[in-house]
Amino acid sequence: MTVSISQVPNASPNLNGRCERFIETIKLECLNKFIVFGKKHLDYLTDEFTSYYNTKRSHMERDHLPPIREEPGEVETISIDQIEVRKYVGGLIKSFERKAA
């Protein structure tokens, strides 16, 4: 994946909406729940949350799909013992996935 940087024009707050929303989300869902003990700890928390945010967390704009995923096929019903819980950011956030066969 290639990332490109675009400079936002000065005095254009309407163009900052997505960045501001992500900053609010990471504060509310992650950073406000920790006492950060330095840059290394902050880097760990933001890296862990960003990874979760981009690969696991559902997004309303994408019909509750993560940004880095395609739409799933037809969903079948499974039992609770077939579900595996994965913890992120020290257990603060949990993700549920089907156990491997």
Secondary structure, 3 states (H helix, E strand, C coil): CCCCCCCCCCCCHHHCHHHHHHHHHHHHHCHHHCCCCCHHHHHHHHHHHHHHHHHCCCEHHHCCECCCCCCCCCCCCCCHHHEEEEEECCCCEEEEEECCC
